[in-house]
Amino acid sequence: MSKFHYIVLLVIVLVIATLTYKLSTNVDEAISISDPAQRHDPDYFIGDFTATMYDAEGLANYKIKAKYLQHFPDDDTIEITDLKINYHDNNNQTWLTTANKGVGYKNIEVLHLSGAVQIENLSENPDKKLVLTTDKLRIDFRTRQASTDTGVKILGKNSTINAIGMNIDLNNGKLNLKSQARGHYVPN
């Protein structure tokens, strides 16, 4: 090879090296410039926990048990995995709500459940036992109201009801189906 070829090859290598350096510094600057306030990283997490929430009079309002919880400070949300919620209505009826995932807002005053959501009254009387299933459910623990706009299935001892959407008053266990309610009853 002649001297000219070596010089051309050296210039090409220098151009590639310069472009690589410029590209790497631009990437480093972009990473270091990112605003920490814009990141959605948890600031704490808890595994296998039980938490009891109390009302204004100091009485146990509800109890949450879950596999995993993490808190995100940027939007003050809490994500909960594999959760169970126990609470009592005014008639001292115990209810159990389970879901695959929950997202809490405002210090878990409002909880959005998703994934195999099930509400069950734990009545010892099999005639009064109900199981409600849906894909999503919003629970407001301040007002003790729960609602969904998705499909709902309600199983009783001798009945099945399917509907779209429902509102539940957790104070007294009253249920209001929103639309397209269809039921099936089989007497003993």
C-alpha positions in Angstrom: 0.0 0.0 0.0 1.1 3.5 -0.7 1.5 6.3 1.6 -1.7 7.9 0.3 -3.8 4.8 1.2 -2.4 4.9 4.7 -3.4 8.6 5.1 -6.9 7.9 3.7 -7.3 4.9 6.1 -6.0 7.0 9.0 -8.5 9.9 8.2 -11.4 7.4 8.1 -10.4 5.9 11.4 -10.2 9.3 13.0 -13.6 10.3 11.6 -15.2 7.1 13.0 -13.5 7.7 16.4 -14.6 11.3 16.5 -18.2 10.4 15.7 -18.2 7.6 18.2 -17.0 9.9 20.9 -19.6 12.6 20.0 -22.4 10.0 20.1 -21.3 8.6 23.4 -21.1 12.0 25.1 -24.6 12.9 23.8 -26.0 9.7 25.2 -24.3 10.4 28.6 -25.6 13.9 28.7 -29.2 12.8 27.9 -29.0 10.3 30.7 -27.6 12.7 33.2 -30.0 15.5 32.3 -33.2 13.4 33.0 -35.2 14.9 35.8 -35.5 12.7 38.9 -39.0 14.1 39.4 -40.1 12.6 36.1 -39.0 9.1 37.0 -41.5 6.5 38.3 -39.3 4.6 40.7 -40.5 3.2 44.1 -39.1 4.7 47.2 -40.1 1.8 49.4 -41.6 -1.7 49.1 -43.0 -4.3 51.6 -43.4 -8.0 51.1 -46.0 -10.3 52.7 -47.7 -7.8 54.9 -50.9 -7.1 56.8 -52.2 -3.6 57.4 -55.2 -2.5 59.5 -56.8 0.8 58.6 -58.8 2.6 61.4 -61.7 5.0 61.1 -62.1 8.4 62.9 -63.3 6.7 66.1 -60.3 4.4 66.2 -62.2 1.3 65.2 -60.7 -1.2 62.7 -62.3 -0.2 59.3 -60.6 -2.8 57.1 -57.6 -5.0 56.9 -55.4 -5.5 53.8 -53.1 -8.5 53.5 -50.9 -8.8 50.4 -47.8 -10.4 48.9 -46.2 -7.2 47.8 -46.6 -3.4 48.0 -44.5 -0.6 46.5 -44.9 3.2 46.8 -44.1 5.7 44.1 -43.4 9.2 45.4 -43.8 11.0 42.0 -47.6 10.5 42.0 -48.0 9.2 45.5 -49.5 5.9 44.4 -49.2 2.5 45.9 -49.3 -0.7 43.9 -50.3 -3.9 45.7 -50.0 -7.5 44.4 -52.2 -10.5 45.4 -54.3 -8.7 48.0 -57.1 -9.7 50.3 -59.3 -7.1 52.0 -61.5 -7.9 55.0 -64.2 -5.6 56.4 -67.5 -5.6 58.1 -70.8 -3.9 57.2 -73.2 -2.2 59.6 -75.0 -5.6 60.1 -71.7 -7.1 61.3 -71.5 -9.2 58.1 -67.9 -10.0 57.2 -66.8 -9.5 53.6 -63.6 -10.6 51.8 -62.4 -9.0 48.6 -59.5 -10.5 46.6 -57.7 -9.3 43.5 -54.5 -9.8 41.6 -53.5 -6.1 41.7 -54.5 -2.9 43.4 -53.5 0.7 42.8 -54.1 3.0 45.8 -54.5 6.8 45.6 -54.6 9.3 48.5 -53.0 7.0 51.1 -55.2 4.0 50.1 -58.4 5.9 50.6 -59.4 4.9 47.1 -58.2 1.6 45.7 -58.6 0.4 42.1 -58.5 -3.4 41.9 -58.0 -5.4 38.8 -57.5 -9.0 37.7 -59.8 -11.7 39.1 -61.6 -9.4 41.5 -63.9 -11.4 43.9 -66.1 -10.2 46.7 -67.5 -12.7 49.0 -69.7 -12.4 52.1 -68.4 -14.9 54.7 -71.8 -15.7 56.1 -72.0 -19.0 58.0 -75.6 -19.3 56.6 -75.2 -21.0 53.2 -78.5 -19.4 52.0 -77.0 -15.9 52.5 -73.6 -16.6 50.9 -72.8 -14.6 47.8 -69.8 -14.4 45.6 -69.4 -11.5 43.1 -66.7 -11.6 40.4 -65.6 -8.9 38.0 -62.4 -7.7 36.2 -62.1 -4.3 37.8 -63.5 -2.6 41.0 -63.0 0.8 42.6 -63.4 1.0 46.3 -63.6 4.3 48.2 -63.0 3.5 51.9 -63.9 7.0 53.0 -67.5 6.6 51.8 -67.4 2.7 51.9 -68.7 2.5 48.3 -67.5 0.2 45.6 -68.3 0.3 41.9 -67.4 -1.1 38.5 -68.5 -0.5 34.9 -67.3 -4.0 33.7 -69.1 -7.3 33.6 -70.3 -8.7 36.9 -71.2 -12.3 37.9 -73.1 -12.9 41.2 -73.4 -16.5 42.5 -75.8 -17.4 45.3 -76.8 -20.7 46.7 -79.5 -21.3 43.9 -78.9 -18.4 41.6 -76.6 -16.8 39.1 -76.9 -13.2 37.9 -74.8 -11.6 35.2 -74.8 -7.8 34.6 -72.8 -4.9 33.3 -71.7 -2.6 36.1 -72.6 -2.3 39.7 -72.5 -0.1 42.8 -72.1 -1.6 46.3 -72.8 0.2 49.5 -70.3 -1.5 51.9 -72.0 0.0 54.9 -75.1 -2.1 54.5 -74.3 -4.6 51.7 -76.8 -3.2 49.2 -76.0 -3.9 45.6 -77.3 -2.0 42.6 -76.8 -3.5 39.1 -76.4 -0.9 36.4 -77.5 -2.6 33.2 -78.2 -5.8 31.2 -78.9 -7.8 34.4 -79.9 -11.4 33.6 -80.5 -14.1 36.2 -81.0 -17.8 36.6 -82.7 -19.3 39.7 -83.0 -23.0 40.4 -85.1 -23.8 43.5 -84.2 -26.7 45.7 
